[in-house]
Every structure is written in structure tokens, then in C-alpha cells.
Amino acid sequence: MHQMYAILMMHPSGVFIMKKLTKHQSRILEFLLKHHELYGFPPTVREIAAEFDLRSPRTVRDYLLTLQHKGYIKLHTGKKRGIEILKGHQAGIPVVGRIAAGTPIIATENAEDILEVQPGFFTTAPSFAVRVRGDSMIGAGIMDGDYVIFRQQNAADNGQIVAALIDDEVTIKRYKTTNSEILLLPENTAYDPIVLSGTDPPTILGVMVGLLRKL
């Protein structure tokens, strides 16, 4: 069974937009995945209608259009089985906590869990997630227990929220540079910034592109 999440995506303006799959949308997506796994191809609109006792093919198409809009499938008009399930570059999004020295970020040994969410929903680039522990980023709307999604990259711009590696532990902070220092800033005044020398910068693992909150 696929997990239900509130999905908070980063809009270019910096505002969070909340989206989620409804119960019916999740059930239809699960049926598409199961059918493809069993037979190697997607079901037809009529087969989906029969599975869920839906009388109108238009109702099925409305569900499929919503799933396409949310990034889970792509529809190819004019084809009887024109439903493409978007796999992205990874089978789900790996959740990382500690990073073993010398290993790629998304290596199996670094993954604590796998989120059953299509990576292409957030970014077409390789991505990973970090589960939030604590309240140091509550000012940015990031709560304890949330999963923050990062686009994998090793550099960041001022003001971006990053995943940085500090003593093999992944920390989530806002990135800022000055003439001589690099600051990893919390979004909670109860915590102090992490101050690093410009000659000894942190290892940037990725830049935030979205957030998942389990329902």
C-alpha cells in the first residue's frame, strides 16, 4: 500500500504549495502500478472503470489527468493503453541520515528508508530525502518528522536551504556566505548558527526542492 503524504513543493517565489493524493487517486495509482507489474503494460480506461465500478470513462480520465498533473503518470492520446508510469531516475526517493565516507550520497548503505514517491514529481535530477529531527528549521515551515527533498548538487546560492555534511551527519540549514565565512543558519532563534571558515567549507549535498509530511 502506498503511503499518503501532504506534499509541500517549493514554488519559484519561495512559497510552499500544498498538494496531496486523495484516497481514490492513491487507489487508482496503486492499480496502475500493480497491473504494470503483473502484465508488463498499463490497463485501459475500461479496465480501470471495471476495477473500481465506475460507469463513466470520463470519470476515469479525470482521475488520470489529475495523476498526470501531479507528476505520477504521462498520458499518450490516441493509444488504447496510453498510460506511461513515470519512474524517474530512482525507484522511490532514498532517505539518508549518515553518509559513509567515500560513498555516493544515494548509495544503498546510506539509505535509512525509501519514500514511495516518484522522484520526477520534484525534480528530474537525482534526488534524496532527509527526515527532520528537531525544531531548528520551524521558521521555514519545516517540522519535526517531515521529509525534506533535495536535488543532489555540491554548491548552493545564498539563502537556499541545503543538506550539508558535518562529521558524517546530514544537517538541514539555510546557506549564507560572507567575505571570510560560511554560515549554516537555523530558522529558530533558540539555536546558534554553524560558522565555518571560507577555507574549510562544509560539504554541500543538495538544495531543497520540496517537503513531504505524512498524513
N, C-alpha and C positions, 0 to 999 in steps of 0.2 A: 504494500500500500504506500502511495506517495504521501510525503509529509505535506501539511498545509502551512503556508507561511504568509505573513504580511510582508510584502516586498517593497522596500523603500529604495527607489532608484535616484541617482544623482542627476538632476536636470542641469543643463549648462549654466543656468542662473545661480546654481548653488542651492536651490530649494529642493527639498525632498518631495517626491510624488509617490503616494501610496497606491499600490495595486495588489490584487490577490486573486487566486483562483477560487471560484466558488466550488461547492461540493459537486455539482453536476459537471462543471468543467473538468475537475480533477478526475471524476469517474470516466468521462469520455477520453481524456488523455491516457489514462491507465489502460483502457480498452484498446486504443490505437497501439500503444507500446506492446501489449500482450499479443495482439493479433499479428503484429510485425514479427515478434519473436517466434511465434508458433509457425507462421506460414511464409515468412520472408518478404511479405508485401502488405500494404495497408488495406483496411476494409473499404468497401464502397459506402456511399451515403446511405443506400438502402439497408446495408448490413448494420450500420450504426443505428439507424432508425429501428430496425427489428430488435437489436440487442437491448435497447432502452425503451421499447414500446412507444416510440414517437411516431405519430401519424403523419406529420408533415416533414418532407425532406427539407423544407425551408428552415425549420427549427434546427435541424442538424447543421445546415450550412451556417446558420447564425453562430452556433457553438464553435464551429471550425474557424470562422472568421475571427472570433474572439481569441481563440488559441493562437492563430497566426499573428494577430496584433500584439499578443503578449510574448511572442518570440519562440513558441514551442514547436510550431509546425510551419510549413510553407505549402500553399495550395497552388496546384497547376491546373488551370482551367482547360476544359476540353478533354481531360483524361478521366476514364472511369475510376481509376484508383490514384487520382492525382493528389495524394496527401503525402508530403515529404516530412518525416520526423527529423527535426534539426538536432544533430548530435553535438555540434560544436567541435572543439579540438580535444575535449576531455569527456570521459563518461562521468558526468557529475562534477562538482567542484570540491577539490580536496580541502579539508580543514587542517591547517598547520598550527603548531604551538612552539615546539623546539625544532631547530634546524641542525641536523647532524653536519659536522664540519666536512666541507668538500663535496657535499651532495647538492643536486639541483633542488630548488625550493619545493617543487611538486613531486619529488621522489616518493615512492611508496613508504619508505621508512620514516618520512617526515609527516605523514598524514595521520591525524587522530581519528578522522571520520570522513565520510563523503556526503555532501549535500546532494540530494536527488533533485537538482535544478539544472536545466540546460545552461551551460556556460554562455552560449551565444545570446542569452537574454540580457546580459550586462555588457559584454564586450566580445569582439571577435578575436582578441588577443588572448594568449594563455592567462588564466586567472586562478586565484586561490582565495580561501576564506580564513579568517581568524575569529575564534569565539571570544567575545569580550568577557573579561573577568574584572569586576570592579566598576567604579563610577568616575574614573578620571576624565572621561570624554562626554559626560552628560550634557554639557553646554552645547555640544554639536548634535544632540539628539541620539547619541549612541549609548545604549543602556546595557547593564549587566546581563549577560546571556544572549545578547544579539550576535549575529554572524555578519561581520563586515567583509565585503567582497572587494578584492584588489586586482587591478590589472598589473601583471608582472612587469616591472621595469626597475632599473637601477639608478634613476635620477628623478628629482621632483622639483617643482617650482614653489616659490614662496607662497604660503597659505594653503597648500594642498595637505590633505590628511594622508599619512603614509603608514605603511608597516615597515618598521626598522628593526634590525637585528642588534640586540645588546646582550653580550655574553651568552650567546646561543638562544636567548629568549626573544620572541617576537613581541614588540610593543607597538601600540597604535597611538600616534600623536600628530599634531599639526606641525608642519615643517617650516622653519624660518632660518634664513641666513643673514648674517651681518658681515661687516668687513673682515672680522677675525674669528667669528664663532658660528657654530651651527646650533640652533635651538630646536629641541623637540618639546613642543608646548602642550600641556594638558588643557582640557576645556572644563576645568574645575579649580577654583581658587584654593581649594584645600590641598592641592598638590603643587610641588615645585617643578619648574622646567628642568629638562635634562640638557645640560650645557656641555658642548663638545668643542674642541679646538678645530679650527679650519684645516689644520694639518693632520688631524686624526678623525675624519668624518665617520658617521655611522654607515652601516651597510643598509642601503635602501632596497627593500624587496619589492615594493609595489605601491601604487597610488589608488586610493579608494574610488570605486565606481558605483557602489550600491550597498544595500544593507538588507538582511533578512531577519525577521522577528517571528518566531514560532507562535502560532495561534493556540 
